[in-house]
Amino acid sequence: EAGENDELFSNLPPRFMAQQGHKDRALVLPSDCTWLAQSERCPFQALRYRDALIYATQFHPELDGEAQSSRFRNYFDLYKGVYGEARAREILEEICPSPEANALLLRFRELLRKKTQ
């Protein structure tokens, strides 16, 4: 609900694709933060420090699907060791575009510019 009213996240649809690339995740929301987004993998996918233009995401808004695929291929032997070759190939095939998440950095830059003028 806070994400729907947040100046950065409010333009996002209720569900959107985002690139993830690690198993680390925040499991406890810091007391001075507002919870903005969640996923099945991570209860706190995005948060904002209260009363500040400081955000944290547990996904990679800087990576689009193509960059994520390239990155995954570069580390394929590692992922193959973790997931097994068949599952690693499935994961690679499941990577898809994430235009809404990718738009966050440009939107953040615009918000920051407006706040500092």
N, C-alpha and C positions, 0 to 999 in steps of 0.2 A: 504493500500500500504506500509506503514512503517513497518507493521508486516512482510510482505514478505521479507523485507531486513534486519530485525533485527536479531542479532546473536543468540538470544534465540528462537524467534518465527518463524524464516525462515523455519525450518523443518516441521512445522505444515501444514496440508492441509488447503485450503481456508475455509472449514467448519469443525468443530470438536466438539465433545461432551465435556461438562464440568459440574461439579456438582455445583449447586447453592442452597442456603438454607435460604435466607432471602430476605426481600423486600428492603433493603437499596441499594442504587446505586449512583454512581457519575453522576451528570447531567451536570457538567461544567468541562471542561478539564483545569487543572492548566496551566498557561502560560509557565512554565518551564518543561513541560512534552510532550512526543511524544505519540500519540494515536496509539495503536497496534492492538486492536481487539474490536469488537462490537457484540451485539446480539439484538434480538427483545426486550428483557427485559431491556437491559442496553446499552446506547450508547458508554460507555467507559468500556468495559469488561477487558481490559488490557492496561497499560501504562507504560512508562519508563521515569525516569528523564533524561533529556538530558545530554549527556556527562558523565554519571555515570552508574554503574552496579547496579541500584536500580529500581526494578520493583514493580508494584502493580497490583493485579487482583481483579475483582469483582466476581470471582468464586473460588472454592476450589480445587486447583490442588492436595492437599494432600488427598482428598477423592475419592476413587473409587466407582463404582456403589454399591458394596456390603456394604461398610461402610456407604454410603449415605442411603441405604435402612434400615440398622440397626438403624441409627440415626433417620430416619423418623418414624420408628416403635416405638422407645423410646419416641418420642414426639407426637405420633399419636393422643392422646386426645386433645392436643393443636391444631394441624392442623385440627382435626375434628370440633373443635369450630370455627376456622377461615373460613374453606372452606365448611363445611358440610361433613357428613360421606361419601357420595357417591363420591364426588370430591376428598376427601382425599385418598380414596382407588384407584381412577384412577391415581392420582399423584404417589402414591406408585408403581403402576404397570408400570408407564411410566419411572421410573428410569432405566437407562441402563449404561453399561460400558463407561468409558471415558479415554481410554488408552493414547491418544495423550496429553490431559491435564495433566494426571498423570505423564507423562514423563518429564514435564517441570522442576520439582524440581531436578531431577537427572541431567538434562541438565544444569540447573543453577549452580549446584555444580561443574560440570566440567568446565564451563566457569569461574567461580570464582577461581577455582584451577589454571587454565591456566594464568589468569590475575595476580595472586599473586606469581607465581613462578619466 
